[in-house]
């Protein structure tokens, strides 16, 4: 795992009737989480420490934090992985007012005009102005 680069992704499964409640609980704990794109019955929780190579201990902390939050809900962690990508140049757009991750990545090395266009499209889709978007270098570290 030392050679991988990317965000830590924790996948959870559980009872369908508890899905929305558990997802809201994870999000209320300050973790970027959403319905998984590929498996609509799964929750994906995301973390990133701002480095290009998350340490094994960091990955374990991410998984453990999610396990603690969902304890007793019927949800369980199915798997934890690291998404390979060029995280060293990534920035993450957040809603400046709510702290919500806007579920995209911005390449910090892309030409300025490309980043501006991407942020403008994102703002329009979310009903925000570009000034409402804050770029960060991390997704909720597990100790938050």
Secondary structure, DSSP 8 states (H G I E B T S, - for coil): -TT--S-EEEEEE--GGGHHHHHHHHHHTT-EEEE-SS-TTEEEEEEB-SSSS--HHHHHHHHHHHHHHHTTTT-EEEEEEE--S-GGGEEEEEETTT--B-S--EETTS-HHHHHHHHHHHHHHHT--GGGEEEES-B--TT-
